[in-house]
Amino acid sequence: TTVRPTTPKLLFLGPDQFTSGLSEVLTLPDLNPSNCTAPVHPLQSYSGYVGTVTQQGTLLCGGVSDDTSLNTCYTLTSGAWTAWTNAMLSARQSAASFWIDGVWWVTGGFNDVTTNTGTPLATSEVYDQNTQLWSWGVNM
């Protein structure tokens, strides 16, 4: 009988506006710090993004940095954050995201951070990991 080591389940807590670009990786289910560390994100003040795991690596998109809404995406691959050439179609923060049939939907959120509430978005965008392209989804 061959005994194979089990891969630990991890929880990635991405950077925040108060962490100076630092992330944290915890083990599940005990939520103890893991021996895995993520590099410092290039945006020191970054929050309100959506995130997922793709074939290219961990992907963070949109959000806000220094009071500016973003459409930029960053991928964590091979130990480094890289700004992605395939930006979202619109700047948005505090959106919702989910996977359906191999595509990643990013819906709603806000596009303006100059006020306390921002401008609500009634649009959605779809990322296809096979083509690595964004397209408009349905309006809500």
DRENSEGU-476593 format. One record per residue: residue number from 1; x, y, z of N, C-alpha, C in turn. Coordinates in nm, 4 decimals. Example, Ala and Ser with C-alpha at 12.3 -4.5 7.8 and 13.67 -1.06 7.14 Angstrom:
 num      n_X      n_Y      n_Z     ca_X     ca_Y     ca_Z      c_X      c_Y      c_Z
   1   1.3190  -0.5690   0.7800   1.2300  -0.4500   0.7800   1.3200  -0.3300   0.7800
   2   1.2850  -0.2250   0.7080   1.3670  -0.1060   0.7140   1.2900   0.0030   0.7870
This chain:
 num      n_X      n_Y      n_Z     ca_X     ca_Y     ca_Z      c_X      c_Y      c_Z
   1   0.0842  -0.1182   0.0000   0.0000   0.0000   0.0000   0.0885   0.1241   0.0000
   2   0.0553   0.2164  -0.0886   0.1282   0.3426  -0.0960   0.0519   0.4488  -0.0184
   3   0.1204   0.5139   0.0706   0.0603   0.6232   0.1466   0.1043   0.7538   0.0821
   4   0.0087   0.8300   0.0401   0.0387   0.9589  -0.0230   0.0121   1.0714   0.0764
   5   0.1020   1.1686   0.0802   0.0761   1.2811   0.1706  -0.0456   1.3587   0.1236
   6  -0.1211   1.4087   0.2181  -0.2378   1.4886   0.1827  -0.1961   1.6349   0.1675
   7  -0.2588   1.6997   0.0746  -0.2343   1.8423   0.0541  -0.3225   1.9187   0.1519
   8  -0.2642   2.0063   0.2322  -0.3483   2.0789   0.3279  -0.4440   2.1737   0.2566
   9  -0.5590   2.1928   0.3158  -0.6535   2.2919   0.2645  -0.6155   2.4256   0.3252
  10  -0.6113   2.5270   0.2386  -0.5649   2.6583   0.2818  -0.6705   2.7641   0.2549
  11  -0.6697   2.8677   0.3349  -0.7547   2.9844   0.3177  -0.6641   3.1045   0.2919
  12  -0.6830   3.1682   0.1767  -0.6034   3.2846   0.1388  -0.6798   3.4108   0.1759
  13  -0.6216   3.4920   0.2623  -0.6785   3.6213   0.2981  -0.5937   3.7273   0.2296
  14  -0.6500   3.7858   0.1248  -0.5731   3.8772   0.0423  -0.5414   4.0088   0.1095
  15  -0.4667   4.0921   0.0393  -0.4263   4.2214   0.0955  -0.5472   4.3104   0.1212
  16  -0.5275   4.4086   0.2064  -0.6334   4.5013   0.2425  -0.5722   4.6403   0.2536
  17  -0.6552   4.7401   0.2575  -0.6058   4.8776   0.2661  -0.5261   4.9036   0.3926
  18  -0.5366   4.8166   0.4927  -0.4658   4.8371   0.6191  -0.3479   4.7423   0.6387
  19  -0.3173   4.6578   0.5380  -0.2106   4.5582   0.5563  -0.0845   4.5896   0.4771
  20  -0.0788   4.7038   0.4127   0.0388   4.7428   0.3327   0.0734   4.6387   0.2278
  21  -0.0297   4.5784   0.1667  -0.0081   4.4828   0.0587   0.0192   4.3403   0.1041
  22   0.0147   4.3153   0.2337   0.0424   4.1806   0.2849  -0.0834   4.0946   0.2824
  23  -0.0653   3.9658   0.2565  -0.1723   3.8674   0.2611  -0.1402   3.7678   0.3709
  24  -0.2373   3.6836   0.4030  -0.2161   3.5810   0.5036  -0.2732   3.4499   0.4505
  25  -0.2067   3.3391   0.4812  -0.2533   3.2068   0.4408  -0.2695   3.1234   0.5672
  26  -0.3922   3.0734   0.5868  -0.4234   2.9945   0.7056  -0.4569   2.8511   0.6659
  27  -0.4333   2.7577   0.7565  -0.4719   2.6192   0.7317  -0.6176   2.5997   0.7720
  28  -0.6840   2.5068   0.7034  -0.8222   2.4716   0.7365  -0.8247   2.3298   0.7904
  29  -0.9069   2.2990   0.8847  -1.0143   2.3818   0.9400  -0.9733   2.4616   1.0636
  30  -0.8471   2.4527   1.1071  -0.8084   2.5111   1.2357  -0.7743   2.6602   1.2314
  31  -0.7579   2.7175   1.1119  -0.7269   2.8597   1.0934  -0.5953   2.9029   1.1577
  32  -0.5000   2.8113   1.1628  -0.3661   2.8451   1.2108  -0.2839   2.9000   1.0951
  33  -0.1868   2.9866   1.1226  -0.0987   3.0345   1.0149  -0.0272   2.9167   0.9483
  34  -0.0205   2.9190   0.8161   0.0477   2.8120   0.7436   0.1934   2.8516   0.7199
  35   0.2710   2.7588   0.6674   0.4090   2.7904   0.6325   0.4183   2.8467   0.4908
  36   0.3045   2.8732   0.4294   0.2975   2.9316   0.2958   0.2837   3.0830   0.3106
  37   0.3650   3.1572   0.2391   0.3545   3.3029   0.2432   0.3361   3.3573   0.1022
  38   0.2560   3.4592   0.0926   0.2348   3.5263  -0.0361   0.3195   3.6526  -0.0386
  39   0.3700   3.6890  -0.1563   0.4491   3.8119  -0.1646   0.3627   3.9360  -0.1425
  40   0.4260   4.0463  -0.1112   0.3560   4.1732  -0.0922   0.2934   4.2157  -0.2255
  41   0.1667   4.2540  -0.2205   0.0974   4.2993  -0.3413   0.1535   4.4361  -0.3816
  42   0.1648   4.4639  -0.5122   0.2223   4.5927  -0.5554   0.1410   4.7151  -0.5151
  43   0.0108   4.6984  -0.4919  -0.0699   4.8105  -0.4436  -0.0725   4.8035  -0.2917
  44  -0.0122   4.8996  -0.2279  -0.0001   4.8980  -0.0824  -0.1335   4.9203  -0.0114
  45  -0.2246   4.9919  -0.0746  -0.3579   5.0166  -0.0196  -0.4580   4.9616  -0.1208
  46  -0.5080   4.8402  -0.0975  -0.5890   4.7698  -0.1974  -0.7027   4.6979  -0.1265
  47  -0.8255   4.7226  -0.1687  -0.9408   4.6563  -0.1073  -1.0569   4.6548  -0.2058
  48  -1.1637   4.5837  -0.1696  -1.2856   4.5827  -0.2491  -1.2769   4.5042  -0.3784
  49  -1.1738   4.4248  -0.3970  -1.1557   4.3465  -0.5199  -1.2333   4.2154  -0.5104
  50  -1.2445   4.1453  -0.6236  -1.2954   4.0087  -0.6256  -1.1783   3.9174  -0.6568
  51  -1.1860   3.7944  -0.6120  -1.0750   3.7021  -0.6329  -1.1220   3.5618  -0.6634
  52  -1.0361   3.4877  -0.7324  -1.0637   3.3483  -0.7644  -0.9316   3.2789  -0.7956
  53  -0.9397   3.1509  -0.8207  -0.8231   3.0746  -0.8653  -0.8507   3.0285  -1.0076
  54  -0.7580   3.0563  -1.0988  -0.7706   3.0151  -1.2388  -0.6545   2.9234  -1.2748
  55  -0.6531   2.8785  -1.3995  -0.5416   2.7971  -1.4486  -0.4106   2.8749  -1.4435
  56  -0.4178   3.0085  -1.4478  -0.2984   3.0921  -1.4453  -0.2506   3.1209  -1.3029
  57  -0.3324   3.0953  -1.2025  -0.2955   3.1223  -1.0642  -0.4047   3.1987  -0.9925
  58  -0.3736   3.2482  -0.8737  -0.4676   3.3292  -0.7971  -0.4879   3.4616  -0.8691
  59  -0.6132   3.5033  -0.8847  -0.6463   3.6218  -0.9628  -0.7288   3.7177  -0.8774
  60  -0.6842   3.8430  -0.8669  -0.7576   3.9498  -0.7989  -0.7891   4.0574  -0.9017
  61  -0.9155   4.1024  -0.9084  -0.9561   4.2004  -1.0097  -1.0413   4.3103  -0.9483
  62  -1.0306   4.4291  -1.0096  -1.1107   4.5419  -0.9669  -1.0644   4.5925  -0.8317
  63  -1.1576   4.6487  -0.7573  -1.1262   4.7003  -0.6257  -1.0944   4.8487  -0.6290
  64  -1.0319   4.8928  -0.5203  -0.9989   5.0337  -0.5063  -0.8609   5.0459  -0.4435
  65  -0.7863   5.1446  -0.4882  -0.6558   5.1768  -0.4306  -0.6386   5.3275  -0.4333
  66  -0.6028   5.3835  -0.3197  -0.5823   5.5283  -0.3090  -0.7003   5.6074  -0.3652
  67  -0.8221   5.5695  -0.3244  -0.9467   5.6368  -0.3643  -0.9737   5.6329  -0.5141
  68  -0.9209   5.5339  -0.5844  -0.9462   5.5181  -0.7269  -1.0008   5.3784  -0.7532
  69  -1.1195   5.3704  -0.8172  -1.1737   5.2404  -0.8574  -1.0909   5.1856  -0.9717
  70  -1.0714   5.0548  -0.9720  -0.9817   4.9910  -1.0684  -1.0536   4.8882  -1.1554
  71  -1.0028   4.8684  -1.2763  -1.0442   4.7553  -1.3587  -0.9269   4.6587  -1.3783
  72  -0.8178   4.6872  -1.3131  -0.6945   4.6091  -1.3253  -0.7103   4.4721  -1.2601
  73  -0.6417   4.3731  -1.3156  -0.6348   4.2402  -1.2563  -0.4890   4.2077  -1.2258
  74  -0.4682   4.1333  -1.1182  -0.3350   4.0874  -1.0783  -0.3401   3.9371  -1.0580
  75  -0.2385   3.8676  -1.1064  -0.2309   3.7240  -1.0855  -0.1074   3.6905  -1.0027
  76  -0.1236   3.5942  -0.9134  -0.0134   3.5451  -0.8309   0.0309   3.4124  -0.8891
  77   0.1466   3.4143  -0.9533   0.2017   3.2954  -1.0169   0.3511   3.2917  -0.9913
  78   0.4013   3.1750  -0.9586   0.5450   3.1556  -0.9368   0.6023   3.2534  -0.8352
  79   0.5257   3.2827  -0.7301   0.5761   3.3635  -0.6209   0.5794   3.5126  -0.6436
  80   0.5061   3.5634  -0.7435   0.5068   3.7080  -0.7688   0.3700   3.7534  -0.8199
  81   0.3288   3.8738  -0.7781   0.2085   3.9370  -0.8319   0.2441   4.0059  -0.9626
  82   0.1621   3.9863  -1.0643   0.1852   4.0484  -1.1940   0.0570   4.1156  -1.2410
  83   0.0683   4.2419  -1.2841  -0.0476   4.3086  -1.3434  -0.0801   4.2349  -1.4722
  84  -0.2059   4.2064  -1.4895  -0.2514   4.1249  -1.6020  -0.2897   4.2129  -1.7185
  85  -0.2599   4.1713  -1.8386  -0.2936   4.2510  -1.9561  -0.4429   4.2493  -1.9849
  86  -0.5152   4.1484  -1.9374  -0.6594   4.1381  -1.9621  -0.7367   4.2032  -1.8479
  87  -0.7514   4.3348  -1.8541  -0.8240   4.4081  -1.7506  -0.9742   4.3868  -1.7669
  88  -1.0465   4.4072  -1.6582  -1.1922   4.4026  -1.6648  -1.2406   4.5153  -1.7556
  89  -1.3641   4.5052  -1.8018  -1.4182   4.6038  -1.8945  -1.4553   4.7349  -1.8264
  90  -1.4805   4.7289  -1.6954  -1.5144   4.8512  -1.6226  -1.4503   4.8472  -1.4844
  91  -1.4252   4.9660  -1.4315  -1.3759   4.9751  -1.2937  -1.4914   4.9419  -1.2011
  92  -1.4656   4.8557  -1.1037  -1.5702   4.8225  -1.0072  -1.5074   4.7740  -0.8786
  93  -1.5758   4.8012  -0.7694  -1.5324   4.7537  -0.6387  -1.6523   4.6969  -0.5651
  94  -1.6246   4.6136  -0.4657  -1.7282   4.5526  -0.3817  -1.8308   4.4772  -0.4642
  95  -1.7858   4.4087  -0.5678  -1.8731   4.3299  -0.6541  -1.8883   4.1888  -0.5972
  96  -1.9763   4.1126  -0.6566  -1.9928   3.9707  -0.6245  -1.9364   3.8903  -0.7415
  97  -1.8899   3.7687  -0.7128  -1.8393   3.6855  -0.8211  -1.8739   3.5392  -0.7965
  98  -1.8859   3.4627  -0.9058  -1.9177   3.3207  -0.8970  -1.8831   3.2538  -1.0300
  99  -1.8617   3.1226  -1.0252  -1.8312   3.0428  -1.1447  -1.9558   2.9683  -1.1902
 100  -1.9844   2.9730  -1.3221  -2.0896   2.8925  -1.3837  -2.0355   2.8398  -1.5157
 101  -2.0366   2.7085  -1.5326  -1.9985   2.6438  -1.6588  -1.8641   2.6925  -1.7126
 102  -1.7648   2.7025  -1.6261  -1.6298   2.7356  -1.6700  -1.6022   2.8826  -1.6958
 103  -1.6985   2.9696  -1.6649  -1.6741   3.1134  -1.6787  -1.6976   3.1797  -1.5435
 104  -1.6227   3.2869  -1.5206  -1.6280   3.3604  -1.3944  -1.7103   3.4865  -1.4136
 105  -1.8199   3.4973  -1.3423  -1.9081   3.6128  -1.3483  -1.8718   3.7103  -1.2378
 106  -1.8607   3.8384  -1.2718  -1.8409   3.9454  -1.1741  -1.9576   4.0416  -1.1935
 107  -2.0360   4.0600  -1.0884  -2.1602   4.1353  -1.1018  -2.1697   4.2469  -0.9981
 108  -2.2374   4.3535  -1.0372  -2.2687   4.4619  -0.9443  -2.1474   4.5349  -0.8930
 109  -2.1588   4.5833  -0.7715  -2.0530   4.6627  -0.7105  -2.0747   4.8108  -0.7364
 110  -1.9675   4.8858  -0.7203  -1.9693   5.0307  -0.7372  -1.8538   5.0718  -0.8265
 111  -1.8675   5.1863  -0.8944  -1.7572   5.2339  -0.9788  -1.7040   5.3695  -0.9359
 112  -1.7517   5.4216  -0.8244  -1.7111   5.5552  -0.7824  -1.6858   5.5536  -0.6330
 113  -1.5655   5.5875  -0.5937  -1.5339   5.5848  -0.4506  -1.5191   5.7248  -0.3924
 114  -1.5561   5.8258  -0.4681  -1.5393   5.9617  -0.4179  -1.6484   6.0010  -0.3196
 115  -1.7545   5.9187  -0.3111  -1.8595   5.9420  -0.2113  -1.8660   5.8201  -0.1209
 116  -1.9384   5.8309  -0.0140  -1.9485   5.7187   0.0790  -2.0219   5.6000   0.0195
 117  -2.1145   5.6244  -0.0722  -2.1937   5.5144  -0.1258  -2.1502   5.4719  -0.2647
 118  -2.0875   5.5595  -0.3426  -2.0490   5.5253  -0.4788  -2.1696   5.5149  -0.5704
 119  -2.1446   5.4809  -0.6954  -2.2492   5.4636  -0.7947  -2.2721   5.3150  -0.8154
 120  -2.3899   5.2619  -0.7811  -2.4143   5.1183  -0.7986  -2.4119   5.0800  -0.9462
 121  -2.3549   4.9643  -0.9753  -2.3508   4.9124  -1.1111  -2.4564   4.8042  -1.1291
 122  -2.5303   4.8113  -1.2377  -2.6308   4.7096  -1.2700  -2.5828   4.6273  -1.3890
 123  -2.4527   4.6060  -1.3962  -2.3933   4.5323  -1.5072  -2.3158   4.4123  -1.4544
 124  -2.2791   4.3247  -1.5458  -2.1949   4.2105  -1.5112  -2.0922   4.1895  -1.6217
 125  -1.9822   4.1275  -1.5835  -1.8767   4.0917  -1.6775  -1.8465   3.9439  -1.6613
 126  -1.7999   3.8823  -1.7690  -1.7740   3.7395  -1.7679  -1.6310   3.7159  -1.8149
 127  -1.5560   3.6400  -1.7366  -1.4195   3.6026  -1.7746  -1.4182   3.4560  -1.8154
 128  -1.3727   3.4280  -1.9356  -1.3600   3.2916  -1.9874  -1.2148   3.2488  -1.9734
 129  -1.1869   3.1517  -1.8862  -1.0475   3.1140  -1.8636  -0.9866   3.0395  -1.9820
 130  -1.0683   2.9873  -2.0732  -1.0121   2.9224  -2.1922  -0.9564   3.0242  -2.2908
 131  -1.0312   3.1338  -2.3130  -0.9848   3.2373  -2.4057  -0.9064   3.3460  -2.3330
 132  -0.9193   3.3509  -2.1991  -0.8586   3.4531  -2.1145  -0.9055   3.5933  -2.1524
 133  -1.0337   3.6040  -2.1888  -1.0912   3.7320  -2.2286  -1.2144   3.7640  -2.1450
 134  -1.2396   3.8950  -2.1261  -1.3587   3.9442  -2.0601  -1.4626   3.9805  -2.1643
 135  -1.5898   3.9615  -2.1329  -1.6995   4.0088  -2.2174  -1.8111   4.0583  -2.1260
 136  -1.9024   4.1385  -2.1807  -2.0135   4.1877  -2.1011  -2.1118   4.0751  -2.0775
 137  -2.1658   4.0691  -1.9565  -2.2710   3.9746  -1.9232  -2.4054   4.0436  -1.9336
 138  -2.4981   4.0002  -1.8531  -2.6323   4.0570  -1.8566  -2.6407   4.1826  -1.7701
 139  -2.7325   4.2720  -1.8077  -2.7634   4.3870  -1.7232  -2.8689   4.3427  -1.6231
 140  -2.8584   4.3956  -1.5033  -2.9527   4.3558  -1.3981  -3.0595   4.4608  -1.3782
